[in-house]
Amino acid sequence: MTIAGLISSVGARFVGKGWRASGGKHDEQILLGARLAISRLGAGLSQHRAASYIGVAHYAYMAFERGKKAIPAAALVRLQKAFGI
């Protein structure tokens, strides 16, 4: 799948659930989570593997990708190293 396909797929998931951007902090978490999912898939990693790379529980990582939980700064640094971004 191409990056454009991933973006379309992730975007459709949020629109399909009735998500609309309102400019709030939660919207930023959702968009960051979508970018996280795209980066993880681009790196060929499962959620479980990505979670272990950055030292968080699998359920916490899933919450990051879904925009349900803010990503701590330390985890962002580890993500940068894990995904090479």
C-alpha positions as CSV (number, residue, x, y, z in Angstrom):
1,M,0.0,0.0,0.0
2,T,1.3,3.5,-0.8
3,I,1.5,6.3,1.7
4,A,-1.4,8.1,-0.1
5,G,-3.4,4.9,0.3
6,L,-2.6,4.8,4.0
7,I,-3.5,8.4,4.5
8,S,-6.8,7.8,2.7
9,S,-7.5,4.8,4.8
10,V,-6.7,6.5,8.1
11,G,-8.7,9.6,7.1
12,A,-11.7,7.6,6.0
13,R,-11.7,5.8,9.4
14,F,-12.0,9.1,11.3
15,V,-14.6,10.6,8.9
16,G,-16.6,7.4,9.0
17,K,-16.8,7.7,12.8
18,G,-18.2,11.2,12.5
19,W,-14.9,12.9,13.3
20,R,-14.6,16.6,12.2
21,A,-11.7,18.9,13.0
22,S,-12.7,21.6,15.4
23,G,-9.2,22.9,16.2
24,G,-9.2,21.6,19.8
25,K,-6.4,19.8,21.6
26,H,-8.2,16.4,21.1
27,D,-8.1,17.0,17.4
28,E,-4.3,17.4,17.6
29,Q,-4.1,14.0,19.4
30,I,-6.2,12.3,16.7
31,L,-4.1,13.7,13.9
32,L,-0.8,12.8,15.7
33,G,-2.2,9.3,16.3
34,A,-3.0,9.0,12.6
35,R,0.5,10.1,11.7
36,L,1.9,7.7,14.2
37,A,-0.1,4.8,12.6
38,I,1.2,5.8,9.1
39,S,4.8,6.0,10.3
40,R,4.5,2.6,12.0
41,L,3.0,0.9,9.0
42,G,5.6,2.6,6.8
43,A,8.3,1.1,9.0
44,G,6.6,-2.4,8.7
45,L,5.9,-2.7,12.4
46,S,3.0,-4.1,14.3
47,Q,1.5,-2.1,17.1
48,H,2.8,-4.6,19.6
49,R,6.4,-4.3,18.2
50,A,6.2,-0.5,18.1
51,A,5.0,-0.5,21.7
52,S,7.9,-2.6,22.9
53,Y,10.4,-0.4,21.0
54,I,9.3,2.7,22.9
55,G,8.7,0.9,26.2
56,V,5.0,1.3,26.7
57,A,2.2,-1.2,27.1
58,H,0.4,-2.4,23.9
59,Y,-2.9,-0.9,25.1
60,A,-1.2,2.5,25.7
61,Y,0.2,2.5,22.2
62,M,-3.2,1.7,20.7
63,A,-4.6,4.6,22.7
64,F,-1.9,6.9,21.2
65,E,-2.8,5.9,17.6
66,R,-6.5,6.3,18.3
67,G,-5.9,9.8,19.7
68,K,-7.4,8.7,23.1
69,K,-4.3,9.4,25.1
70,A,-1.7,12.1,24.8
71,I,1.8,10.8,23.9
72,P,4.4,11.7,26.6
73,A,7.4,13.7,25.4
74,A,9.8,10.8,26.3
75,A,7.8,8.4,24.2
76,L,8.0,10.9,21.3
77,V,11.7,10.9,21.5
78,R,11.8,7.1,21.5
79,L,9.4,7.0,18.5
80,Q,11.7,9.3,16.6
81,K,14.5,6.9,17.0
82,A,12.4,3.8,16.4
83,F,10.9,5.2,13.1
84,G,14.0,7.1,12.0
85,I,12.1,10.4,11.7
